[in-house]
Amino acid sequence: MTEPTRYSTPAVELPLRLDPEPMPVEGCAGCAELADVRDRARVVGDMTTVSDCNVYLGRHPEGHR
């Protein structure tokens, strides 16, 4: 049996980021649709789609036009 690898430094602990979700821009149909998709994805537990929608909303207007 081989000896397990041992590390001399402790694990790096990264900070938890709790940034607020981007809000849809008033009057923008693309933002409204992304917000709806995000809400539906959250209900079914699809957090990947929630995250993708947040990225697109945060890049308004180039993110979804």
Secondary structure, DSSP 8 states (H G I E B T S, - for coil): -------SS----------------TT-HHHHHHHHHHHHHHHTT-HHHHHHHHHHHHTTTTTT-
